[in-house]
Amino acid sequence: MQEVIVIGGGVVGLTSAWWLLEAGFRVTLLERAAAVGTGASFRNGGQLSYRYVAPLADAGVPLKAVQWLLQKDGPLRFSLEGDPRQWSWLARFLFNCSRSANRRTTQQLLGLGELSRRAMAELNLPLAAFSWRDAGKLVVYRSPKVFTRAAALADAGETLTAQQCVTLEPALAASQSQLAGGIFTPGEAVADCHAFCEMLKARLLAHPNFLGVVHAEASALIARQGRIAGLATTSGVLSSDHYVLAAGMQSRELAATADMKLPIYPLKGYSLSAPIAAAHLAPEISVTDFERKVLYARIDRHLRVAAMVDLVGVDARIDQDRIDSLLRIARETMPQAADYAQAEPWAGLRPATPNSAPILGPSPYANLWLNVGHGPLGFTFACGSASVLSALMRGKPAPIALDGLLYRP
């Protein structure tokens, strides 16, 4: 029975470990933090957008980005680094800012999303234990022009007027006069990603093929003659038959130790978790404010408000100005939804590729496998990505087409 070290204890690493265990591998999980799911998986938006995906790169985005940078509460912040990896990522991102590239990536992500939806169901976990809600997703639009274009798409979902949006989700009542309309997609869900990670860890620990969790930090991949011969960590060198790189932004640094350039860059995002009391009018449906790039999701007894894309390098510190902006937007959009005065802030680094598609499968090394670059959709795509990885590592055909999802040096 072959052994695997999965590097990374976030939602992508944990799902990878589970699918590989079920495929007959013996698995060790390496996580540098004291607990699993405490990086980008901790307090992300919680949306599972299987049927509604919107790659960041699209026609018109460069112009919009300039406008966003000039807005006080705009969704984008940018700080030029002296790091050529930022420049390279931005150049590739701009190359993907076309309608054709966006459509192509969207179709790839929809296939991965559907696979993930089925794979999540196969886990057969007690959904209530990680606050699963499948009330659907409502994307609201403020610009009539943008709304008309979105509604024209064949697979857009159910198109609603502003009044119908409020009827469907009364928490939007204060914003009705500012809305052009919305698109509702049933079957979408929200859940607590961190709680999901904890549940999956418990399931791993009970599996007979699981070799345990090593809490140590990986520092280098040791490459020899086309293979990875070992993994240098703060607990010494670990060796295995196979290695899976699923460590979020750390994956970029580890890959570089083996002369691999992963085209991922940290999109820093923020969230608020505000308690909901009986008197509050919290949303029952997952809501995304399209132009403002803010999502609202009810997770157990808290409202999760998540937004922002800061291109400022590997810096997970909370910027209070950004939190204040998010609070202003939330109070304006859904003033009665939660106790914003008690909101807890969070910031995390989402490892994104220039076209928003993750990188899955083989690497230039025969025994190193990749599951990286999921951006803000790590929770959504984790189970499907793990399913793809498991098939490829067993030498079986991938369950979906991999065009655009493979590593390209």
C-alpha positions as CSV (number, residue, x, y, z in Angstrom):
1,M,0.0,0.0,0.0
2,Q,1.5,3.3,-1.1
3,E,2.0,6.2,1.2
4,V,1.2,9.9,0.7
5,I,2.1,13.1,2.5
6,V,-0.6,15.8,2.0
7,I,1.0,19.2,2.7
8,G,-1.7,21.6,4.0
9,G,-4.5,21.2,6.6
10,G,-7.0,23.5,5.1
11,V,-10.2,22.4,3.4
12,V,-8.4,21.5,0.2
13,G,-5.7,19.4,2.0
14,L,-8.2,17.7,4.3
15,T,-10.5,16.6,1.4
16,S,-7.5,15.5,-0.6
17,A,-6.4,13.3,2.4
18,W,-9.9,11.8,2.7
19,W,-10.3,10.9,-0.9
20,L,-6.8,9.3,-1.0
21,L,-7.6,7.3,2.1
22,E,-10.7,6.0,0.5
23,A,-8.7,5.2,-2.7
24,G,-6.4,2.9,-0.7
25,F,-3.4,5.1,0.1
26,R,-1.9,5.4,3.5
27,V,-1.9,9.2,4.3
28,T,0.0,11.6,6.6
29,L,-1.3,15.1,6.9
30,L,1.3,17.9,7.4
31,E,-0.1,21.2,8.9
32,R,2.1,24.0,10.2
33,A,-0.6,25.5,12.5
34,A,-1.6,24.0,15.8
35,A,-5.1,23.2,14.4
36,V,-6.6,22.5,11.0
37,G,-8.6,24.9,8.9
38,T,-7.2,28.1,10.5
39,G,-5.8,29.8,7.3
40,A,-8.0,30.8,4.4
41,S,-10.6,28.2,5.5
42,F,-11.2,29.8,8.8
43,R,-13.8,32.5,8.3
44,N,-14.3,32.7,4.6
45,G,-17.6,33.7,3.0
46,G,-19.0,30.2,3.5
47,Q,-20.7,30.1,0.1
48,L,-20.8,26.9,-1.9
49,S,-21.4,28.2,-5.4
50,Y,-21.7,25.1,-7.4
51,R,-23.8,26.6,-10.2
52,Y,-22.9,30.2,-10.1
53,V,-19.2,30.9,-10.7
54,A,-17.7,34.3,-11.9
55,P,-14.0,34.3,-12.7
56,L,-12.5,37.6,-11.6
57,A,-10.8,38.1,-15.0
58,D,-13.3,39.4,-17.6
59,A,-13.8,42.0,-20.3
60,G,-14.0,45.4,-18.8
61,V,-12.4,44.5,-15.5
62,P,-9.2,46.5,-16.0
63,L,-11.3,49.7,-16.4
64,K,-13.5,48.8,-13.5
65,A,-10.4,48.2,-11.4
66,V,-9.3,51.8,-11.9
67,Q,-12.7,53.0,-10.9
68,W,-12.7,50.7,-7.8
69,L,-9.3,52.0,-6.7
70,L,-10.8,55.5,-6.7
71,Q,-13.8,54.6,-4.5
72,K,-13.6,55.0,-0.7
73,D,-15.3,51.7,-0.1
74,G,-14.3,50.1,-3.4
75,P,-13.8,46.3,-3.6
76,L,-10.1,46.6,-4.7
77,R,-6.9,47.8,-3.1
78,F,-3.5,47.5,-4.8
79,S,0.0,48.0,-3.7
80,L,2.9,47.6,-6.2
81,E,5.5,45.3,-4.9
82,G,9.1,44.8,-5.9
83,D,8.3,41.2,-6.5
84,P,8.3,40.1,-10.2
85,R,5.8,37.4,-9.3
86,Q,3.2,40.0,-8.8
87,W,4.0,41.6,-12.2
88,S,3.9,38.2,-13.9
89,W,0.5,37.4,-12.3
90,L,-1.0,40.7,-13.2
91,A,0.2,40.3,-16.8
92,R,-1.4,36.9,-17.1
93,F,-4.6,38.2,-15.4
94,L,-4.9,41.0,-18.0
95,F,-4.4,38.4,-20.8
96,N,-7.4,36.6,-19.4
97,C,-9.6,39.7,-19.3
98,S,-11.6,38.9,-22.3
99,R,-15.1,37.6,-22.8
100,S,-14.0,34.4,-24.6
101,A,-11.5,33.6,-21.8
102,N,-14.1,34.2,-19.2
103,R,-16.6,32.0,-20.9
104,R,-14.1,29.2,-21.3
105,T,-13.0,29.3,-17.6
106,T,-16.6,29.6,-16.5
107,Q,-17.5,26.3,-18.3
108,Q,-14.5,24.6,-16.7
109,L,-15.5,25.8,-13.2
110,L,-19.1,24.8,-13.7
111,G,-18.0,21.2,-14.5
112,L,-15.8,21.2,-11.4
113,G,-18.6,22.7,-9.3
114,E,-21.1,20.0,-10.3
115,L,-18.5,17.3,-9.5
116,S,-17.9,19.0,-6.2
117,R,-21.7,19.1,-5.4
118,R,-22.0,15.4,-6.0
119,A,-18.8,14.6,-4.1
120,M,-19.9,16.6,-1.1
121,A,-23.1,14.6,-1.0
122,E,-21.1,11.4,-1.1
123,L,-19.3,12.3,2.2
124,N,-22.7,11.8,4.0
125,L,-21.7,14.1,6.8
126,P,-24.3,15.3,9.4
127,L,-25.0,18.6,7.7
128,A,-26.3,20.4,10.7
129,A,-22.9,19.9,12.5
130,F,-21.3,22.5,10.1
131,S,-24.3,24.8,9.7
132,W,-25.2,23.6,6.2
133,R,-28.0,25.6,4.5
134,D,-29.2,25.1,0.9
135,A,-31.7,27.9,0.6
136,G,-30.1,29.0,-2.7
137,K,-28.1,32.0,-3.9
138,L,-29.4,35.4,-4.9
139,V,-27.1,37.7,-6.9
140,V,-28.4,41.3,-6.9
141,Y,-27.4,44.0,-9.4
142,R,-27.5,47.8,-9.0
143,S,-26.7,48.7,-12.7
144,P,-29.6,48.0,-15.1
145,K,-27.0,47.5,-17.9
146,V,-25.0,44.9,-16.0
147,F,-28.2,43.2,-14.8
148,T,-29.6,43.0,-18.4
149,R,-26.3,41.5,-19.6
150,A,-26.2,38.9,-16.8
151,A,-29.9,37.9,-17.3
152,A,-29.3,37.3,-21.0
153,L,-27.0,34.3,-20.2
154,A,-28.6,31.0,-21.0
155,D,-27.8,29.5,-17.7
156,A,-28.3,32.6,-15.6
157,G,-31.0,31.2,-13.3
158,E,-34.3,32.8,-12.3
159,T,-34.4,36.5,-13.2
160,L,-36.2,38.7,-10.6
161,T,-37.2,42.3,-10.4
162,A,-36.1,44.4,-7.4
163,Q,-39.4,43.9,-5.8
164,Q,-39.3,40.2,-6.3
165,C,-35.8,40.1,-4.8
166,V,-37.1,41.7,-1.6
167,T,-40.1,39.4,-1.6
168,L,-37.8,36.4,-1.8
169,E,-35.3,37.9,0.7
170,P,-36.9,40.6,3.0
171,A,-33.5,41.4,4.5
172,L,-32.9,43.5,1.3
173,A,-35.8,45.8,1.9
174,A,-33.7,48.8,2.7
175,S,-31.8,48.4,-0.6
176,Q,-34.8,47.9,-2.9
177,S,-34.6,51.4,-4.4
178,Q,-31.0,50.9,-5.4
179,L,-31.5,47.5,-7.1
180,A,-32.0,46.9,-10.8
181,G,-32.9,43.2,-10.2
182,G,-31.4,39.9,-9.3
183,I,-30.8,36.3,-10.4
184,F,-31.7,33.4,-8.1
185,T,-30.0,30.1,-8.3
186,P,-31.6,27.3,-6.3
187,G,-29.5,24.5,-4.8
188,E,-26.6,26.7,-3.7
189,A,-25.5,26.4,-0.1
190,V,-23.7,28.0,2.7
191,A,-21.8,26.3,5.6
192,D,-19.1,26.8,8.2
193,C,-15.9,25.9,6.4
194,H,-13.9,25.7,9.7
195,A,-16.4,23.4,11.3
196,F,-16.4,21.2,8.1
197,C,-12.6,21.0,8.4
198,E,-12.8,19.9,12.1
199,M,-15.4,17.2,11.2
200,L,-13.2,15.9,8.3
201,K,-10.2,15.8,10.6
202,A,-12.2,13.6,13.0
203,R,-13.1,11.3,10.2
204,L,-9.5,11.1,9.1
205,L,-8.3,10.1,12.6
206,A,-10.8,7.3,12.6
207,H,-9.7,5.8,9.3
208,P,-7.5,2.7,9.5
209,N,-5.2,3.9,6.7
210,F,-4.5,7.3,8.3
211,L,-1.0,7.7,9.7
212,G,-1.7,10.9,11.6
213,V,-1.3,14.6,11.6
214,V,2.2,16.1,11.8
215,H,2.2,19.7,13.1
216,A,5.3,21.1,11.5
217,E,6.2,23.6,8.8
218,A,7.5,22.4,5.5
219,S,10.5,24.4,4.2
220,A,11.6,22.6,1.0
221,L,10.9,19.8,-1.4
222,I,14.0,17.7,-2.0
223,A,14.2,16.9,-5.6
224,R,16.4,14.2,-7.2
225,Q,16.3,12.7,-10.7
226,G,12.8,13.7,-11.5
227,R,11.3,12.7,-8.2
228,I,10.7,14.2,-4.8
229,A,13.0,12.3,-2.4
230,G,11.9,14.0,0.8
231,L,10.3,17.0,2.4
232,A,12.3,19.2,4.7
233,T,10.3,20.3,7.7
234,T,10.8,21.8,11.2
235,S,10.4,18.2,12.5
236,G,13.1,16.9,10.2
237,V,13.0,15.3,6.7
238,L,9.8,13.3,6.0
239,S,9.7,10.8,3.1
240,S,6.9,9.1,1.3
241,D,6.0,7.5,-2.0
242,H,3.9,10.5,-3.1
243,Y,3.5,14.1,-2.1
244,V,0.4,16.3,-2.5
245,L,0.9,20.1,-2.5
246,A,-2.3,21.7,-1.1
247,A,-0.9,24.3,1.2
248,G,-2.6,27.5,0.0
249,M,-0.1,30.4,-0.6
250,Q,2.7,28.4,1.0
251,S,2.5,26.1,-2.0
252,R,4.1,28.8,-4.1
253,E,7.1,29.0,-1.9
254,L,7.5,25.2,-1.6
255,A,7.2,24.7,-5.3
256,A,9.9,27.2,-5.9
257,T,12.3,25.1,-3.9
258,A,11.9,22.5,-6.6
259,D,12.3,25.1,-9.4
260,M,8.6,25.2,-10.1
261,K,6.8,28.5,-10.7
262,L,3.2,28.3,-9.6
263,P,1.2,31.2,-11.0
264,I,-0.7,31.9,-7.8
265,Y,-1.0,35.2,-6.0
266,P,-2.7,36.0,-2.6
267,L,-6.0,37.8,-3.0
268,K,-6.5,39.2,0.5
269,G,-10.1,39.1,1.6
270,Y,-11.9,40.2,4.7
271,S,-15.0,39.0,6.6
272,L,-17.2,40.0,9.5
273,S,-19.1,37.6,11.7
274,A,-21.9,39.4,13.5
275,P,-24.3,37.7,15.9
276,I,-28.0,37.4,15.0
277,A,-30.6,37.8,17.7
278,A,-34.4,37.2,17.5
279,A,-35.1,40.8,16.7
280,H,-32.8,40.9,13.7
281,L,-33.9,40.5,10.1
282,A,-31.1,38.2,8.8
283,P,-31.1,36.8,5.3
284,E,-32.3,33.2,4.9
285,I,-30.8,33.1,1.4
286,S,-27.2,33.6,0.5
287,V,-26.9,37.0,-1.1
288,T,-24.1,38.5,-3.3
289,D,-24.1,42.2,-4.1
290,F,-22.5,42.0,-7.6
291,E,-21.2,45.5,-8.1
292,R,-19.9,45.9,-4.6
293,K,-18.5,42.3,-4.5
294,V,-19.9,41.7,-1.1
295,L,-21.6,38.4,0.0
296,Y,-23.9,37.8,2.9
297,A,-24.5,34.4,4.4
298,R,-26.3,33.2,7.5
299,I,-24.1,30.6,9.3
300,D,-25.7,29.3,12.4
301,R,-26.5,32.3,14.6
302,H,-24.1,34.6,12.9
303,L,-24.2,36.7,9.7
304,R,-21.0,36.3,7.7
305,V,-20.2,39.3,5.5
306,A,-17.2,38.8,3.2
307,A,-15.6,41.0,0.5
308,M,-12.6,42.8,-0.8
309,V,-9.7,41.9,-3.0
310,D,-6.4,43.4,-1.8
311,L,-3.4,42.8,-3.9
312,V,-0.8,43.7,-1.3
313,G,1.4,40.6,-1.2
314,V,1.6,38.0,1.5
315,D,0.2,40.1,4.3
316,A,-2.7,38.7,6.4
317,R,-2.9,41.6,8.8
318,I,-6.3,43.2,9.3
319,D,-6.6,46.6,7.8
320,Q,-9.0,48.5,10.0
321,D,-10.0,50.9,7.2
322,R,-11.1,47.9,5.1
323,I,-13.1,46.5,8.0
324,D,-14.7,49.9,8.6
325,S,-15.7,50.0,4.9
326,L,-17.2,46.6,5.1
327,L,-19.2,47.6,8.1
328,R,-20.5,50.7,6.3
329,I,-21.6,48.7,3.3
330,A,-23.3,46.0,5.4
331,R,-25.2,48.5,7.5
332,E,-26.4,50.3,4.4
333,T,-27.4,47.2,2.6
334,M,-28.9,45.1,5.4
335,P,-29.2,47.5,8.4
336,Q,-31.3,45.1,10.6
337,A,-29.6,41.8,9.7
338,A,-27.3,41.4,12.7
339,D,-25.6,43.1,15.7
340,Y,-22.8,44.8,13.7
341,A,-21.4,46.4,16.9
342,Q,-20.4,43.0,18.0
343,A,-18.9,41.9,14.6
344,E,-15.7,40.0,14.7
345,P,-13.2,40.9,11.9
346,W,-11.0,38.4,9.9
347,A,-8.6,38.6,7.0
348,G,-7.2,35.7,4.9
349,L,-5.1,35.1,1.8
350,R,-6.9,33.3,-1.0
351,P,-4.4,31.7,-3.4
352,A,-5.6,32.6,-6.9
353,T,-4.5,31.9,-10.4
354,P,-4.7,34.6,-13.1
355,N,-7.9,33.0,-14.7
356,S,-9.5,31.8,-11.4
357,A,-9.2,28.1,-12.3
358,P,-7.3,25.8,-9.8
359,I,-4.3,23.8,-10.8
360,L,-4.9,20.1,-10.4
361,G,-3.0,16.9,-11.0
362,P,0.6,16.0,-12.0
363,S,3.7,18.1,-11.7
364,P,7.0,17.9,-13.5
365,Y,8.0,15.4,-10.8
366,A,6.6,11.8,-11.1
367,N,5.5,11.6,-7.4
368,L,4.5,15.2,-6.7
369,W,0.8,16.2,-7.2
370,L,-0.9,19.6,-7.2
371,N,-4.1,20.8,-5.7
372,V,-3.7,24.5,-5.5
373,G,-4.9,27.9,-6.7
374,H,-8.6,27.8,-5.8
375,G,-8.9,31.5,-4.9
376,P,-12.1,32.4,-3.1
377,L,-13.8,29.1,-4.1
378,G,-11.7,26.6,-2.1
379,F,-14.7,25.4,-0.1
380,T,-16.8,25.1,-3.2
381,F,-14.3,23.1,-5.2
382,A,-12.5,21.1,-2.5
383,C,-14.4,17.9,-2.8
384,G,-14.4,17.8,-6.5
385,S,-10.7,18.7,-6.7
386,A,-10.0,15.8,-4.3
387,S,-12.0,13.5,-6.4
388,V,-10.0,14.5,-9.5
389,L,-6.7,14.1,-7.7
390,S,-7.6,10.7,-6.3
391,A,-8.5,9.4,-9.8
392,L,-5.3,10.7,-11.4
393,M,-3.0,9.3,-8.6
394,R,-4.6,5.8,-9.2
395,G,-3.9,6.1,-12.9
396,K,-7.6,6.4,-13.8
397,P,-9.2,8.9,-16.1
398,A,-10.3,12.2,-14.5
399,P,-14.0,12.5,-13.9
400,I,-14.1,15.8,-15.7
401,A,-12.1,17.3,-18.6
402,L,-8.9,18.9,-17.4
403,D,-8.4,21.4,-20.1
404,G,-7.1,24.6,-18.4
405,L,-6.7,22.9,-15.0
406,L,-3.3,21.3,-15.4
407,Y,0.0,22.7,-14.5
408,R,1.8,24.5,-17.3
409,P,5.5,25.5,-16.7
